[in-house]
Structure formats: structure tokens, C-alpha cells
Amino acid sequence: MATVSSDDRISMDLESLLEYVRFLERRIKELETERTALRRELRYYKSELEKLIAPPLIEAIVLEVLDDNRAIVKSTTGPNLIVTISNRVDRSKLLPGTHVALNNRGSTIVEVLPVREDPYVRGMEVIEKPNVTYNDIGGLDEQIREIREVVELPLKHPELFRELGIEPPKGVLLYGPPGTGKTLLAKAVANETNATFIRVVASEFVQKFIGEGARIVREVFRLARRKAPSIIFIDEIDAIASRRLDIGTSGEREVQRTLMQLLAEMDGFDPLENVKIIAATNRIDILDPAILRPGRFDRIIEIPLPDRKGRYEILKIHTRRMKLARDVDLWKIADMTNGASGADLKAICTEAGYNAIRESRKIVTMDDFIRAVKKVLGPATRRSYLSTGMSI
């Protein structure tokens, strides 16, 4: 049996010792890494605990700065307060109208809040552009030219107006019977321009509390000025811009206050600059004269019922994706639909497609269109409306 010498035994002990030392070093590194992670987690939970137990701050609006240490603010919780200013707050940012945060205990100004818009107003901004272009609008070539001159030209080429020494128009009013393409024109403008597009239905300005409607009008125009170049589209403007009367209920008086704020924003002290206004209505006869004067709406464009050629162009637009039989004559359909609006013609094309689907066909025939015309334009009330038109 071989014996192990003392030198070999010492060498094996040294190797074992070195291996053990390397193991301890690796273990120490693992423990240090674990300690670092635990300390990071401890700091996170401490910060979260501090947030949970921290007292809430009170929002307020600065009314006046008295000196370096005091200011008058209007608290959202109640009365006006004279408060002190924390040394951490930049005094140059404390201007009248600035939103600030107050300490819950001593009501000291501890933070200047960033500028923000009302979420209700911010939701009026159109983020995704509509997929409607001028090519999707038929029979309104002259109206498209006018609206492009008023809205697009000043935004894209303001130097032309500066060279001529004239002030670009501020807005355009579109009026005409329902279904003639007023809102469709506004969608096309939103698609064709790179300006910020803000859409609002005039009835959204009518609010329950006194002064709230005027505030929303102010916020909409403030958002438009901040994001200029921009376009404000006010649909159904007759909801707030009807002729003012001497007598009326408290609700009607509040609508009149909202209208006066709108008039002041359109042609008031603050310049609109690169902000253009498009409004639409089918009741121009009841609008207040103050909103129709030049300087507010520089162009008033009528969107009439389409003529024979216009009806043909509208039918061609709505049938360009349809599979039509050879006997379909769009000019004949245009003659049959005298007095129909663009919305009526779209409904006729849709109904003709339904007629083909009911009979399990993939091609729309002239007979389908004839039946669709009788169904869409058939009722007595519809025929009466088409024969008389709308008095503007």
C-alpha cells in the first residue's frame, strides 16, 4: 500500500484551503449583491410609506404677490388667504393666475404647479385625423375653394398677406340645409392641414353653473392659442348664438353670457393670430347679428342642395367601390333625385346595396337603385321637404 508523504499532504491541504477561500469570496460577493438589492427595496418601501402618510396638498390660484415672503391666494377649499412662500419656490414664477400647491397645515406655498388644460377641453382636440379628403366631397368645388382661401392659405402662406398689407380672415360660417356636407367639409380641412384641430359642438358650451360655459369657451381658445397654428370647428353654433332677447329665463341668460364670451374671444382684446374658426349651422336665420358681422366671420358660405351635376358627382363618389351592373346610369339616378341632399344620396346607395344582398347578388343593378330611390325619398314628409327646400 502506497503511503502519502508529508509534502503531498501539505500540498493537498493548501489546495483545499484555497478552494475554501475562493468559495468564501464568492459567497461574500453574493451576500453583498443581496444586501444591495435589499437596501434598494427598503428605500423603495420607505419612499412609498412616506407617500402614503404624507398629508395632501391644497390647490390654489395666486391673486397677488405682496412681497418676497407673502402672497394672496384663492384656495379651492374656500376663502382667499394670505400665505407665506417657501424658500424652495422660485419667486419669478409666482404670477397672478398661477396654480400653486399649499401645505395642508400652515397653508404655505410649497410648489408651483405646471400649466394644464381642463380635461374636458383637452378631450375636444382631434388627435387622429379623419379619413375624409376634398376628393370625397362632390358638387361643392366653389365652396371648397373659398374655405381653402380662408383657412388653409393664411396658415400655410402668411407671407402673402404681409406683403399685401392686409389682415387674414379669422373665420368662416357654413350654412345650409341638413345633409349637404357642412361637417364633411370641416373633416376634410382637418385631414388636409397640419394644424391642431379642435372640434366642439356648441351645446357643449352650455353648462349648469353660472360662468362655467364662459370658462370653457375661454379654455378652448387658450388651448388653440397655445397649440397654434390651430383650427376651431364649432358645429351647430345656433345652440348658443341665437338672437338675444330682452326677456328670458335664467338658463337663457347664461347662454347669452356664454355667447358674449365667444364674441369677445373671436374679436376681442387678445389677438387670434394663427387660430382660425369654422362654424356650421342650418339655421342662419336665427343667429345673432353680432356674430355675423365682418371681423368675426369674414366669409359666410352657403352649402346648398346639390344640382344635377353635383348629385352625379356625389353618386360617383359613393359608388366608386360598388360593383355596378352595366345598366346602371348615374345621370338618370341624378335626374330622379331632384332636391335630394348628399346624405339622401348616400342612403340611396346603401339601400341599393341592401337590395342586392337580399337577393344574394354581388352586383348592384339599376332596378336596385330605382327601388332605393322610392324607399328613401318616398314618404310624404320627405317629398314635401324636398319640394320646398329650406328657407334661409
C-alpha positions as CSV (number, residue, x, y, z in Angstrom):
1,M,0.0,0.0,0.0
2,A,1.4,3.4,-1.1
3,T,1.9,6.0,1.6
4,V,1.3,9.7,1.2
5,S,4.3,11.9,2.1
6,S,4.1,14.9,4.3
7,D,4.8,17.3,1.4
8,D,1.9,15.8,-0.6
9,R,-0.4,16.1,2.4
10,I,0.6,19.8,2.9
11,S,0.0,20.5,-0.8
12,M,-3.5,18.9,-0.7
13,D,-4.3,20.9,2.5
14,L,-3.3,24.2,0.8
15,E,-5.4,23.4,-2.3
16,S,-8.4,22.7,-0.1
17,L,-7.8,25.9,1.8
18,L,-7.5,27.9,-1.4
19,E,-10.7,26.4,-2.7
20,Y,-12.5,27.2,0.5
21,V,-11.2,30.8,0.4
22,R,-12.5,31.2,-3.2
23,F,-15.8,29.8,-2.0
24,L,-15.9,32.3,0.8
25,E,-15.1,35.1,-1.6
26,R,-17.9,34.1,-4.0
27,R,-20.3,33.8,-1.0
28,I,-19.3,37.3,0.2
29,K,-20.0,38.8,-3.3
30,E,-23.4,37.1,-3.4
31,L,-24.3,38.4,0.1
32,E,-23.1,41.9,-0.9
33,T,-25.3,41.8,-4.0
34,E,-28.2,40.5,-2.0
35,R,-27.7,43.3,0.6
36,T,-27.6,45.9,-2.1
37,A,-30.9,44.6,-3.6
38,L,-32.5,44.5,-0.1
39,R,-31.3,48.1,0.6
40,R,-32.8,49.2,-2.7
41,E,-36.1,47.5,-1.9
42,L,-36.0,49.0,1.6
43,R,-35.6,52.5,0.2
44,Y,-38.4,51.9,-2.2
45,Y,-40.8,50.8,0.5
46,K,-39.7,53.7,2.7
47,S,-40.5,56.2,0.0
48,E,-43.9,54.5,-0.7
49,L,-44.7,54.6,3.0
50,E,-43.8,58.3,3.2
51,K,-46.1,59.0,0.2
52,L,-48.9,57.1,2.0
53,I,-48.6,59.0,5.3
54,A,-47.8,62.4,3.7
55,P,-50.6,65.0,4.2
56,P,-52.3,66.1,1.0
57,L,-51.5,69.5,-0.6
58,I,-54.2,72.1,-1.4
59,E,-54.5,73.6,-4.8
60,A,-54.8,77.4,-5.0
61,I,-54.5,80.2,-7.5
62,V,-52.2,83.2,-6.9
63,L,-54.1,86.5,-6.9
64,E,-51.3,88.9,-5.9
65,V,-47.7,88.7,-4.6
66,L,-47.3,91.1,-1.6
67,D,-43.6,90.8,-1.1
68,D,-40.8,88.2,-1.1
69,N,-42.4,86.2,1.7
70,R,-46.2,86.6,1.3
71,A,-48.9,86.3,-1.3
72,I,-52.7,86.4,-1.6
73,V,-54.2,83.2,-3.0
74,K,-57.7,81.9,-3.7
75,S,-57.9,78.4,-2.2
76,T,-60.0,75.7,-3.8
77,T,-61.3,74.8,-0.3
78,G,-62.9,78.2,0.4
79,P,-61.9,81.9,1.0
80,N,-58.9,84.0,-0.1
81,L,-55.8,83.5,2.1
82,I,-52.7,85.5,2.8
83,V,-50.0,82.8,3.0
84,T,-46.2,82.7,3.2
85,I,-43.9,81.5,0.5
86,S,-41.4,78.7,1.0
87,N,-37.8,79.4,0.3
88,R,-37.7,76.5,-2.2
89,V,-40.2,78.2,-4.5
90,D,-38.9,80.4,-7.4
91,R,-40.4,83.8,-6.8
92,S,-40.2,84.7,-10.5
93,K,-42.8,82.0,-11.3
94,L,-45.4,83.4,-8.9
95,L,-47.6,85.5,-11.2
96,P,-51.3,86.3,-10.8
97,G,-53.3,83.3,-12.1
98,T,-50.5,80.7,-11.4
99,H,-51.7,77.4,-9.9
100,V,-49.7,76.6,-6.7
101,A,-49.8,73.9,-4.0
102,L,-50.3,74.8,-0.4
103,N,-49.2,72.9,2.7
104,N,-52.1,71.3,4.4
105,R,-51.1,72.6,7.9
106,G,-49.6,76.0,7.5
107,S,-51.0,76.9,4.1
108,T,-47.5,77.8,2.9
109,I,-46.8,77.8,-0.9
110,V,-44.5,74.8,-1.3
111,E,-44.7,74.2,-5.1
112,V,-45.7,75.9,-8.4
113,L,-47.9,73.6,-10.4
114,P,-47.4,73.2,-14.2
115,V,-49.7,74.8,-16.7
116,R,-52.6,72.5,-17.5
117,E,-55.8,72.5,-19.5
118,D,-59.2,71.4,-18.4
119,P,-59.5,67.6,-19.2
120,Y,-63.0,68.3,-20.6
121,V,-61.5,70.9,-23.0
122,R,-58.4,68.8,-23.8
123,G,-60.7,66.0,-25.0
124,M,-62.0,68.3,-27.8
125,E,-58.7,68.1,-29.6
126,V,-58.8,65.8,-32.6
127,I,-55.7,63.6,-32.3
128,E,-56.4,61.1,-35.2
129,K,-57.2,62.9,-38.4
130,P,-60.5,62.0,-40.2
131,N,-60.0,59.9,-43.4
132,V,-62.1,62.4,-45.4
133,T,-60.4,64.4,-48.2
134,Y,-61.7,67.0,-50.7
135,N,-62.0,64.2,-53.3
136,D,-64.7,62.7,-51.1
137,I,-66.9,65.8,-51.4
138,G,-68.9,66.2,-54.6
139,G,-70.7,69.2,-56.1
140,L,-69.0,71.8,-53.8
141,D,-66.0,72.9,-55.8
142,E,-66.6,76.6,-55.3
143,Q,-67.2,76.2,-51.6
144,I,-64.0,74.1,-51.2
145,R,-62.1,76.9,-53.0
146,E,-63.5,79.5,-50.6
147,I,-62.8,77.6,-47.4
148,R,-59.3,76.8,-48.5
149,E,-58.7,80.5,-49.2
150,V,-60.0,81.5,-45.8
151,V,-58.5,78.7,-43.6
152,E,-55.6,77.0,-45.3
153,L,-53.9,79.9,-47.2
154,P,-53.3,82.1,-44.2
155,L,-51.9,79.1,-42.2
156,K,-49.6,77.9,-45.0
157,H,-48.6,81.2,-46.6
158,P,-48.9,84.1,-44.2
159,E,-46.2,86.0,-46.0
160,L,-48.7,86.7,-48.9
161,F,-50.9,88.7,-46.6
162,R,-48.0,90.5,-45.1
163,E,-46.8,91.6,-48.5
164,L,-50.2,92.9,-49.5
165,G,-50.6,94.6,-46.1
166,I,-54.0,93.0,-45.3
167,E,-55.1,91.1,-42.3
168,P,-56.0,87.5,-43.0
169,P,-59.6,86.4,-42.3
170,K,-60.4,84.9,-38.9
171,G,-63.2,82.5,-39.6
172,V,-65.9,81.1,-41.9
173,L,-69.5,80.2,-41.3
174,L,-71.0,77.3,-43.3
175,Y,-74.8,77.3,-43.5
176,G,-77.3,75.3,-45.5
177,P,-80.0,72.5,-45.2
178,P,-79.1,69.3,-43.2
179,G,-77.1,66.7,-45.0
180,T,-75.4,69.0,-47.5
181,G,-71.8,68.4,-46.4
182,K,-71.0,71.1,-43.8
183,T,-69.4,68.8,-41.3
184,L,-67.9,66.8,-44.1
185,L,-66.1,70.0,-45.3
186,A,-64.7,70.5,-41.8
187,K,-63.4,66.9,-41.7
188,A,-61.6,67.4,-45.0
189,V,-60.0,70.6,-43.7
190,A,-58.8,68.7,-40.6
191,N,-57.3,66.0,-42.8
192,E,-55.6,68.3,-45.3
193,T,-53.9,70.7,-42.8
194,N,-51.2,70.0,-40.3
195,A,-52.7,72.5,-37.8
196,T,-54.2,71.4,-34.5
197,F,-57.9,70.7,-35.0
198,I,-60.3,71.3,-32.1
199,R,-63.9,70.1,-32.6
200,V,-66.7,71.2,-30.3
201,V,-70.5,71.1,-30.6
202,A,-71.9,74.4,-29.4
203,S,-74.3,72.7,-27.0
204,E,-71.2,71.5,-25.0
205,F,-70.6,75.2,-24.0
206,V,-74.0,75.2,-22.2
207,Q,-73.3,74.3,-18.6
208,K,-75.3,74.0,-15.4
209,F,-73.5,76.5,-13.2
210,I,-73.2,80.3,-13.8
211,G,-70.0,81.2,-15.6
212,E,-68.9,77.7,-16.4
213,G,-69.8,77.9,-20.1
214,A,-67.8,81.2,-20.4
215,R,-64.9,79.5,-18.7
216,I,-64.9,76.6,-21.2
217,V,-65.0,79.0,-24.1
218,R,-62.0,80.8,-22.6
219,E,-60.2,77.5,-22.1
220,V,-60.8,76.3,-25.7
221,F,-59.4,79.5,-27.2
222,R,-56.4,79.4,-24.7
223,L,-55.7,75.8,-25.9
224,A,-56.0,76.9,-29.5
225,R,-53.5,79.8,-29.0
226,R,-51.0,77.6,-27.2
227,K,-51.1,75.0,-29.9
228,A,-51.2,77.4,-32.9
229,P,-51.5,77.1,-35.8
230,S,-54.9,75.6,-35.0
231,I,-58.5,75.4,-36.2
232,I,-61.6,75.5,-34.0
233,F,-64.6,73.9,-35.5
234,I,-67.9,74.8,-33.8
235,D,-70.8,72.6,-35.0
236,E,-74.4,73.6,-34.6
237,I,-73.4,77.1,-33.5
238,D,-77.1,78.2,-33.3
239,A,-77.3,76.3,-30.0
240,I,-75.6,79.3,-28.2
241,A,-75.6,82.1,-30.9
242,S,-79.3,82.6,-31.4
243,R,-80.7,86.1,-31.4
244,R,-80.6,87.7,-27.9
245,L,-83.9,88.7,-26.3
246,D,-84.7,91.2,-23.6
247,I,-86.7,88.7,-21.6
248,G,-85.9,85.1,-20.9
249,T,-85.2,82.5,-18.2
250,S,-82.1,82.3,-16.1
251,G,-80.9,79.5,-18.3
252,E,-81.3,81.6,-21.4
253,R,-79.4,84.5,-19.8
254,E,-76.5,82.0,-19.0
255,V,-76.4,81.0,-22.7
256,Q,-76.2,84.7,-23.6
257,R,-73.2,85.2,-21.2
258,T,-71.5,82.2,-23.0
259,L,-72.2,83.9,-26.4
260,M,-70.7,87.2,-25.2
261,Q,-67.6,85.4,-24.1
262,L,-67.4,83.7,-27.5
263,L,-67.8,87.1,-29.2
264,A,-65.0,88.6,-27.1
265,E,-62.7,85.7,-27.9
266,M,-63.3,85.9,-31.6
267,D,-62.8,89.7,-31.9
268,G,-61.7,90.9,-28.5
269,F,-58.6,92.3,-26.9
270,D,-56.4,89.2,-27.3
271,P,-55.3,88.6,-31.0
272,L,-56.2,85.2,-32.5
273,E,-53.0,85.2,-34.7
274,N,-52.8,81.7,-36.2
275,V,-56.1,80.5,-34.9
276,K,-58.9,80.0,-37.5
277,I,-62.6,79.4,-36.7
278,I,-65.1,77.3,-38.7
279,A,-68.7,77.2,-37.7
280,A,-71.7,75.3,-39.1
281,T,-75.4,75.8,-38.8
282,N,-78.6,75.0,-40.7
283,R,-80.5,77.9,-39.0
284,I,-78.7,81.1,-40.0
285,D,-82.0,83.0,-39.8
286,I,-82.0,82.8,-36.0
287,L,-78.3,83.8,-35.4
288,D,-77.5,87.0,-33.6
289,P,-76.4,89.8,-35.9
290,A,-73.3,90.4,-33.7
291,I,-71.8,87.1,-34.7
292,L,-72.4,87.6,-38.4
293,R,-70.6,90.9,-38.7
294,P,-67.2,91.1,-40.5
295,G,-64.3,90.7,-38.1
296,R,-65.8,87.6,-36.6
297,F,-66.9,85.5,-39.6
298,D,-65.3,87.2,-42.6
299,R,-66.9,84.8,-45.0
300,I,-70.4,83.3,-44.9
301,I,-70.6,80.3,-47.3
302,E,-73.8,78.7,-48.3
303,I,-73.8,75.0,-48.8
304,P,-76.9,74.4,-50.9
305,L,-78.6,71.3,-52.0
306,P,-76.7,69.8,-55.0
307,D,-77.8,70.5,-58.5
308,R,-77.9,67.8,-61.2
309,K,-74.2,67.8,-61.8
310,G,-73.5,67.8,-58.1
311,R,-75.8,64.9,-57.5
312,Y,-74.0,62.9,-60.2
313,E,-70.6,63.7,-58.6
314,I,-71.9,62.6,-55.2
315,L,-73.3,59.4,-56.6
316,K,-70.0,58.7,-58.4
317,I,-68.1,59.1,-55.1
318,H,-70.4,56.8,-53.1
319,T,-70.5,54.1,-55.9
320,R,-66.8,54.0,-56.7
321,R,-66.3,50.9,-54.5
322,M,-69.6,49.3,-55.5
323,K,-69.8,46.6,-58.2
324,L,-72.3,48.1,-60.6
325,A,-74.1,46.3,-63.4
326,R,-73.8,47.8,-67.0
327,D,-77.3,49.1,-66.9
328,V,-76.7,51.5,-64.0
329,D,-77.0,55.1,-65.3
330,L,-75.9,57.6,-62.6
331,W,-77.1,60.6,-64.7
332,K,-80.6,59.0,-64.8
333,I,-80.4,58.5,-61.0
334,A,-79.4,62.1,-60.6
335,D,-82.4,63.2,-62.6
336,M,-84.7,61.0,-60.4
337,T,-83.3,62.5,-57.1
338,N,-84.0,66.2,-57.8
339,G,-83.9,68.1,-54.4
340,A,-82.1,65.3,-52.6
341,S,-79.2,66.1,-50.2
342,G,-75.8,64.4,-50.1
343,A,-76.9,62.4,-47.1
344,D,-80.0,61.2,-49.0
345,L,-77.8,60.1,-52.0
346,K,-75.5,58.2,-49.7
347,A,-78.6,56.5,-48.1
348,I,-79.8,55.6,-51.6
349,C,-76.5,53.9,-52.5
350,T,-76.5,52.0,-49.2
351,E,-80.1,50.9,-49.7
352,A,-79.4,49.8,-53.3
353,G,-76.6,47.6,-51.9
354,Y,-79.0,46.1,-49.4
355,N,-81.4,45.2,-52.2
356,A,-78.7,43.3,-53.9
357,I,-77.7,41.5,-50.7
358,R,-81.3,40.4,-50.1
359,E,-81.4,38.7,-53.5
360,S,-77.9,37.1,-52.9
361,R,-76.3,39.1,-55.7
362,K,-72.8,40.6,-55.7
363,I,-73.7,43.2,-58.4
364,V,-76.0,46.2,-57.9
365,T,-78.4,46.8,-60.8
366,M,-80.4,49.8,-61.9
367,D,-83.6,48.3,-60.5
368,D,-81.9,48.2,-57.1
369,F,-81.3,52.0,-57.3
370,I,-84.9,52.7,-58.5
371,R,-86.3,50.8,-55.5
372,A,-83.9,52.5,-53.2
373,V,-84.9,56.0,-54.5
374,K,-88.6,55.2,-53.9
375,K,-87.8,53.9,-50.4
376,V,-85.5,56.8,-49.3
377,L,-87.4,59.6,-51.0
378,G,-90.8,58.0,-50.8
379,P,-92.6,59.3,-47.6
380,A,-94.8,62.3,-48.0
381,T,-92.9,64.2,-45.4
382,R,-89.7,63.7,-47.2
383,R,-91.2,64.6,-50.6
384,S,-92.6,67.8,-49.0
385,Y,-89.2,68.7,-47.6
386,L,-87.5,68.1,-51.0
387,S,-90.1,70.1,-53.0
388,T,-90.0,73.2,-50.8
389,G,-86.4,73.1,-49.6
390,M,-85.3,75.1,-46.6
391,S,-85.9,78.8,-46.2
392,I,-82.6,80.5,-45.2
